[in-house]
Amino acid sequence: MKPRLYKYYPEDFGELKVDVLHMNLVFDVYADRTNVKSILRVRTLKEPIEKLELNCRDLGVRAVSCIQYEVHYKYRKADAAMGG
């Protein structure tokens, strides 16, 4: 098997329901942690979606919001800790 240069590649994610138009990341780096604010702009590819799953393995999620719609999120910490 050929060694991978990057940890993730597009084919690792299967069929996507959205097209990522833009991602803006702001990093605050400290000695003991790094805080990142991410603004993700996406467009649905086909029909409207009711659920969007984001991989947040090894990350703490403080908030999720949407400018146009009310959203609710559930962070499945057990799944994230398993590395799966």
N, CA, C and O atoms as a GROMACS GRO file, in nm:
protein
  336
    1MET      N    1   0.084  -0.118   0.000
    1MET     CA    2   0.000   0.000   0.000
    1MET      C    3   0.089   0.124   0.000
    1MET      O    4   0.186   0.133   0.076
    2LYS      N    5   0.055   0.218  -0.084
    2LYS     CA    6   0.129   0.343  -0.095
    2LYS      C    7   0.103   0.430   0.028
    2LYS      O    8  -0.013   0.447   0.067
    3PRO      N    9   0.208   0.486   0.090
    3PRO     CA   10   0.184   0.572   0.207
    3PRO      C   11   0.105   0.697   0.169
    3PRO      O   12   0.121   0.753   0.060
    4ARG      N   13   0.020   0.739   0.262
    4ARG     CA   14  -0.064   0.856   0.238
    4ARG      C   15   0.007   0.981   0.287
    4ARG      O   16   0.062   0.984   0.397
    5LEU      N   17   0.005   1.083   0.205
    5LEU     CA   18   0.064   1.211   0.242
    5LEU      C   19  -0.024   1.284   0.342
    5LEU      O   20   0.026   1.349   0.434
    6TYR      N   21  -0.157   1.274   0.324
    6TYR     CA   22  -0.253   1.342   0.410
    6TYR      C   23  -0.336   1.239   0.484
    6TYR      O   24  -0.348   1.125   0.440
    7LYS      N   25  -0.392   1.279   0.597
    7LYS     CA   26  -0.473   1.188   0.677
    7LYS      C   27  -0.606   1.158   0.610
    7LYS      O   28  -0.653   1.044   0.612
    8TYR      N   29  -0.668   1.261   0.549
    8TYR     CA   30  -0.799   1.244   0.486
    8TYR      C   31  -0.794   1.288   0.341
    8TYR      O   32  -0.723   1.382   0.305
    9TYR      N   33  -0.870   1.220   0.259
    9TYR     CA   34  -0.887   1.252   0.117
    9TYR      C   35  -1.036   1.255   0.087
    9TYR      O   36  -1.114   1.194   0.160
   10PRO      N   37  -1.079   1.325  -0.018
   10PRO     CA   38  -1.223   1.334  -0.049
   10PRO      C   39  -1.293   1.198  -0.056
   10PRO      O   40  -1.408   1.185  -0.014
   11GLU      N   41  -1.228   1.098  -0.109
   11GLU     CA   42  -1.292   0.967  -0.122
   11GLU      C   43  -1.316   0.899   0.013
   11GLU      O   44  -1.390   0.801   0.019
   12ASP      N   45  -1.255   0.948   0.119
   12ASP     CA   46  -1.276   0.891   0.252
   12ASP      C   47  -1.415   0.924   0.308
   12ASP      O   48  -1.457   0.862   0.406
   13PHE      N   49  -1.484   1.018   0.248
   13PHE     CA   50  -1.609   1.068   0.306
   13PHE      C   51  -1.734   1.016   0.237
   13PHE      O   52  -1.845   1.048   0.282
   14GLY      N   53  -1.722   0.940   0.133
   14GLY     CA   54  -1.841   0.890   0.064
   14GLY      C   55  -1.913   1.001  -0.009
   14GLY      O   56  -1.857   1.108  -0.035
   15GLU      N   57  -2.040   0.975  -0.043
   15GLU     CA   58  -2.119   1.073  -0.117
   15GLU      C   59  -2.161   1.187  -0.024
   15GLU      O   60  -2.224   1.163   0.080
   16LEU      N   61  -2.127   1.308  -0.060
   16LEU     CA   62  -2.162   1.424   0.020
   16LEU      C   63  -2.297   1.481  -0.021
   16LEU      O   64  -2.336   1.472  -0.138
   17LYS      N   65  -2.367   1.540   0.074
   17LYS     CA   66  -2.497   1.602   0.046
   17LYS      C   67  -2.485   1.751   0.024
   17LYS      O   68  -2.581   1.817  -0.016
   18VAL      N   69  -2.366   1.806   0.051
   18VAL     CA   70  -2.342   1.949   0.035
   18VAL      C   71  -2.212   1.972  -0.040
   18VAL      O   72  -2.123   1.886  -0.044
   19ASP      N   73  -2.202   2.088  -0.099
   19ASP     CA   74  -2.080   2.134  -0.163
   19ASP      C   75  -2.024   2.245  -0.074
   19ASP      O   76  -2.093   2.343  -0.047
   20VAL      N   77  -1.901   2.231  -0.029
   20VAL     CA   78  -1.840   2.333   0.055
   20VAL      C   79  -1.795   2.448  -0.036
   20VAL      O   80  -1.709   2.430  -0.122
   21LEU      N   81  -1.856   2.564  -0.015
   21LEU     CA   82  -1.824   2.682  -0.097
   21LEU      C   83  -1.706   2.760  -0.040
   21LEU      O   84  -1.622   2.810  -0.114
   22HIS      N   85  -1.701   2.769   0.093
   22HIS     CA   86  -1.594   2.845   0.156
   22HIS      C   87  -1.581   2.804   0.302
   22HIS      O   88  -1.681   2.776   0.369
   23MET      N   89  -1.459   2.801   0.351
   23MET     CA   90  -1.435   2.773   0.492
   23MET      C   91  -1.339   2.879   0.544
   23MET      O   92  -1.229   2.896   0.491
   24ASN      N   93  -1.380   2.950   0.647
   24ASN     CA   94  -1.298   3.053   0.708
   24ASN      C   95  -1.261   3.004   0.848
   24ASN      O   96  -1.349   2.974   0.928
   25LEU      N   97  -1.131   2.994   0.877
   25LEU     CA   98  -1.084   2.946   1.006
   25LEU      C   99  -1.002   3.056   1.074
   25LEU      O  100  -0.916   3.118   1.012
   26VAL      N  101  -1.030   3.079   1.201
   26VAL     CA  102  -0.954   3.174   1.281
   26VAL      C  103  -0.895   3.096   1.398
   26VAL      O  104  -0.968   3.036   1.476
   27PHE      N  105  -0.762   3.098   1.411
   27PHE     CA  106  -0.691   3.023   1.514
   27PHE      C  107  -0.641   3.116   1.624
   27PHE      O  108  -0.579   3.218   1.595
   28ASP      N  109  -0.668   3.080   1.750
   28ASP     CA  110  -0.608   3.144   1.866
   28ASP      C  111  -0.522   3.037   1.933
   28ASP      O  112  -0.575   2.943   1.992
   29VAL      N  113  -0.391   3.051   1.924
   29VAL     CA  114  -0.299   2.949   1.971
   29VAL      C  115  -0.241   2.990   2.107
   29VAL      O  116  -0.187   3.100   2.122
   30TYR      N  117  -0.254   2.900   2.204
   30TYR     CA  118  -0.202   2.920   2.339
   30TYR      C  119  -0.105   2.807   2.371
   30TYR      O  120  -0.095   2.710   2.296
   31ALA      N  121  -0.034   2.817   2.481
   31ALA     CA  122   0.062   2.714   2.520
   31ALA      C  123  -0.006   2.580   2.546
   31ALA      O  124   0.052   2.475   2.515
   32ASP      N  125  -0.127   2.581   2.602
   32ASP     CA  126  -0.193   2.456   2.641
   32ASP      C  127  -0.312   2.416   2.554
   32ASP      O  128  -0.369   2.310   2.576
   33ARG      N  129  -0.350   2.499   2.458
   33ARG     CA  130  -0.466   2.466   2.373
   33ARG      C  131  -0.467   2.558   2.252
   33ARG      O  132  -0.394   2.657   2.244
   34THR      N  133  -0.551   2.521   2.158
   34THR     CA  134  -0.577   2.605   2.042
   34THR      C  135  -0.728   2.616   2.025
   34THR      O  136  -0.797   2.514   2.018
   35ASN      N  137  -0.779   2.738   2.017
   35ASN     CA  138  -0.920   2.760   1.989
   35ASN      C  139  -0.935   2.796   1.842
   35ASN      O  140  -0.858   2.877   1.789
   36VAL      N  141  -1.033   2.736   1.776
   36VAL     CA  142  -1.055   2.762   1.634
   36VAL      C  143  -1.201   2.799   1.613
   36VAL      O  144  -1.291   2.727   1.657
   37LYS      N  145  -1.224   2.909   1.547
   37LYS     CA  146  -1.359   2.947   1.506
   37LYS      C  147  -1.368   2.917   1.358
   37LYS      O  148  -1.287   2.964   1.278
   38SER      N  149  -1.466   2.838   1.322
   38SER     CA  150  -1.483   2.797   1.183
   38SER      C  151  -1.616   2.849   1.131
   38SER      O  152  -1.720   2.828   1.193
   39ILE      N  153  -1.613   2.915   1.019
   39ILE     CA  154  -1.734   2.955   0.949
   39ILE      C  155  -1.735   2.879   0.817
   39ILE      O  156  -1.648   2.898   0.732
   40LEU      N  157  -1.834   2.794   0.803
   40LEU     CA  158  -1.843   2.705   0.689
   40LEU      C  159  -1.964   2.744   0.604
   40LEU      O  160  -2.076   2.748   0.654
   41ARG      N  161  -1.940   2.771   0.478
   41ARG     CA  162  -2.051   2.805   0.386
   41ARG      C  163  -2.068   2.689   0.289
   41ARG      O  164  -1.975   2.652   0.217
   42VAL      N  165  -2.189   2.632   0.289
   42VAL     CA  166  -2.217   2.515   0.205
   42VAL      C  167  -2.344   2.538   0.124
   42VAL      O  168  -2.426   2.624   0.156
   43ARG      N  169  -2.358   2.458   0.019
   43ARG     CA  170  -2.479   2.459  -0.063
   43ARG      C  171  -2.522   2.313  -0.080
   43ARG      O  172  -2.440   2.225  -0.106
   44THR      N  173  -2.653   2.288  -0.064
   44THR     CA  174  -2.702   2.152  -0.083
   44THR      C  175  -2.691   2.115  -0.231
   44THR      O  176  -2.710   2.199  -0.319
   45LEU      N  177  -2.660   1.989  -0.256
   45LEU     CA  178  -2.641   1.944  -0.394
   45LEU      C  179  -2.772   1.906  -0.462
   45LEU      O  180  -2.788   1.928  -0.582
   46LYS      N  181  -2.864   1.850  -0.388
   46LYS     CA  182  -2.990   1.805  -0.449
   46LYS      C  183  -3.106   1.867  -0.372
   46LYS      O  184  -3.133   1.987  -0.385
   47GLU      N  185  -3.175   1.786  -0.293
   47GLU     CA  186  -3.288   1.835  -0.216
   47GLU      C  187  -3.241   1.895  -0.084
   47GLU      O  188  -3.128   1.869  -0.040
   48PRO      N  189  -3.327   1.974  -0.020
   48PRO     CA  190  -3.291   2.028   0.112
   48PRO      C  191  -3.258   1.915   0.210
   48PRO      O  192  -3.311   1.804   0.197
   49ILE      N  193  -3.173   1.943   0.305
   49ILE     CA  194  -3.133   1.840   0.401
   49ILE      C  195  -3.190   1.872   0.539
   49ILE      O  196  -3.208   1.989   0.574
   50GLU      N  197  -3.218   1.768   0.614
   50GLU     CA  198  -3.267   1.786   0.750
   50GLU      C  199  -3.156   1.764   0.852
   50GLU      O  200  -3.167   1.810   0.966
   51LYS      N  201  -3.050   1.695   0.812
   51LYS     CA  202  -2.944   1.663   0.906
   51LYS      C  203  -2.809   1.671   0.834
   51LYS      O  204  -2.796   1.627   0.719
   52LEU      N  205  -2.711   1.729   0.901
   52LEU     CA  206  -2.575   1.737   0.849
   52LEU      C  207  -2.482   1.686   0.957
   52LEU      O  208  -2.479   1.740   1.068
   53GLU      N  209  -2.407   1.581   0.926
   53GLU     CA  210  -2.314   1.524   1.024
   53GLU      C  211  -2.174   1.573   0.996
   53GLU      O  212  -2.125   1.567   0.883
   54LEU      N  213  -2.110   1.623   1.101
   54LEU     CA  214  -1.973   1.672   1.091
   54LEU      C  215  -1.883   1.584   1.176
   54LEU      O  216  -1.920   1.545   1.286
   55ASN      N  217  -1.766   1.552   1.125
   55ASN     CA  218  -1.670   1.473   1.199
   55ASN      C  219  -1.595   1.566   1.292
   55ASN      O  220  -1.521   1.653   1.247
   56CYS      N  221  -1.612   1.549   1.422
   56CYS     CA  222  -1.542   1.635   1.518
   56CYS      C  223  -1.460   1.551   1.615
   56CYS      O  224  -1.455   1.579   1.735
   57ARG      N  225  -1.398   1.450   1.562
   57ARG     CA  226  -1.315   1.362   1.643
   57ARG      C  227  -1.201   1.440   1.707
   57ARG      O  228  -1.134   1.520   1.641
   58ASP      N  229  -1.181   1.417   1.836
   58ASP     CA  230  -1.074   1.481   1.913
   58ASP      C  231  -1.089   1.633   1.920
   58ASP      O  232  -0.990   1.705   1.936
   59LEU      N  233  -1.211   1.682   1.910
   59LEU     CA  234  -1.238   1.825   1.920
   59LEU      C  235  -1.348   1.850   2.022
   59LEU      O  236  -1.434   1.764   2.043
   60GLY      N  237  -1.346   1.965   2.083
   60GLY     CA  238  -1.455   2.008   2.168
   60GLY      C  239  -1.543   2.103   2.088
   60GLY      O  240  -1.492   2.195   2.025
   61VAL      N  241  -1.672   2.081   2.091
   61VAL     CA  242  -1.765   2.167   2.017
   61VAL      C  243  -1.834   2.258   2.118
   61VAL      O  244  -1.899   2.211   2.211
   62ARG      N  245  -1.819   2.388   2.099
   62ARG     CA  246  -1.880   2.484   2.191
   62ARG      C  247  -2.015   2.534   2.142
   62ARG      O  248  -2.103   2.562   2.223
   63ALA      N  249  -2.032   2.546   2.012
   63ALA     CA  250  -2.158   2.597   1.958
   63ALA      C  251  -2.168   2.563   1.811
   63ALA      O  252  -2.068   2.546   1.741
   64VAL      N  253  -2.293   2.553   1.765
   64VAL     CA  254  -2.324   2.535   1.623
   64VAL      C  255  -2.439   2.628   1.592
   64VAL      O  256  -2.538   2.630   1.665
   65SER      N  257  -2.429   2.705   1.485
   65SER     CA  258  -2.537   2.796   1.451
   65SER      C  259  -2.549   2.808   1.300
   65SER      O  260  -2.461   2.767   1.225
   66CYS      N  261  -2.661   2.866   1.259
   66CYS     CA  262  -2.688   2.890   1.117
   66CYS      C  263  -2.752   3.028   1.106
   66CYS      O  264  -2.839   3.064   1.185
   67ILE      N  265  -2.708   3.104   1.009
   67ILE     CA  266  -2.759   3.240   0.992
   67ILE      C  267  -2.907   3.240   0.952
   67ILE      O  268  -2.984   3.324   0.998
   68GLN      N  269  -2.947   3.147   0.866
   68GLN     CA  270  -3.082   3.151   0.809
   68GLN      C  271  -3.186   3.067   0.883
   68GLN      O  272  -3.305   3.092   0.870
   69TYR      N  273  -3.142   2.966   0.960
   69TYR     CA  274  -3.237   2.874   1.021
   69TYR      C  275  -3.198   2.846   1.165
   69TYR      O  276  -3.081   2.855   1.204
   70GLU      N  277  -3.299   2.812   1.244
   70GLU     CA  278  -3.272   2.764   1.379
   70GLU      C  279  -3.218   2.622   1.368
   70GLU      O  280  -3.273   2.541   1.295
   71VAL      N  281  -3.112   2.593   1.439
   71VAL     CA  282  -3.053   2.460   1.433
   71VAL      C  283  -3.030   2.407   1.574
   71VAL      O  284  -3.016   2.482   1.670
   72HIS      N  285  -3.028   2.276   1.584
   72HIS     CA  286  -2.996   2.206   1.708
   72HIS      C  287  -2.884   2.108   1.674
   72HIS      O  288  -2.879   2.054   1.564
   73TYR      N  289  -2.796   2.087   1.769
   73TYR     CA  290  -2.690   1.991   1.743
   73TYR      C  291  -2.673   1.897   1.860
   73TYR      O  292  -2.706   1.929   1.974
   74LYS      N  293  -2.621   1.780   1.829
   74LYS     CA  294  -2.591   1.680   1.930
   74LYS      C  295  -2.448   1.634   1.904
   74LYS      O  296  -2.414   1.588   1.795
   75TYR      N  297  -2.364   1.649   2.005
   75TYR     CA  298  -2.225   1.607   1.994
   75TYR      C  299  -2.213   1.470   2.059
   75TYR      O  300  -2.224   1.458   2.181
   76ARG      N  301  -2.191   1.368   1.978
   76ARG     CA  302  -2.181   1.231   2.029
   76ARG      C  303  -2.038   1.206   2.075
   76ARG      O  304  -1.956   1.153   2.000
   77LYS      N  305  -2.009   1.244   2.200
   77LYS     CA  306  -1.874   1.235   2.253
   77LYS      C  307  -1.822   1.092   2.254
   77LYS      O  308  -1.703   1.069   2.230
   78ALA      N  309  -1.908   0.996   2.282
   78ALA     CA  310  -1.864   0.856   2.286
   78ALA      C  311  -1.814   0.811   2.149
   78ALA      O  312  -1.714   0.740   2.140
   79ASP      N  313  -1.884   0.852   2.042
   79ASP     CA  314  -1.841   0.817   1.906
   79ASP      C  315  -1.708   0.885   1.873
   79ASP      O  316  -1.621   0.825   1.811
   80ALA      N  317  -1.694   1.011   1.915
   80ALA     CA  318  -1.571   1.085   1.886
   80ALA      C  319  -1.453   1.026   1.958
   80ALA      O  320  -1.342   1.021   1.903
   81ALA      N  321  -1.473   0.980   2.082
   81ALA     CA  322  -1.364   0.924   2.162
   81ALA      C  323  -1.318   0.790   2.108
   81ALA      O  324  -1.202   0.753   2.126
   82MET      N  325  -1.408   0.717   2.042
   82MET     CA  326  -1.374   0.586   1.989
   82MET      C  327  -1.287   0.597   1.865
   82MET      O  328  -1.228   0.497   1.823
   83GLY      N  329  -1.278   0.715   1.807
   83GLY     CA  330  -1.198   0.730   1.686
   83GLY      C  331  -1.263   0.671   1.565
   83GLY      O  332  -1.196   0.649   1.464
   84GLY      N  333  -1.393   0.645   1.572
   84GLY     CA  334  -1.462   0.583   1.461
   84GLY      C  335  -1.540   0.678   1.383
   84GLY      O  336  -1.604   0.640   1.285
   0.00000   0.00000   0.00000
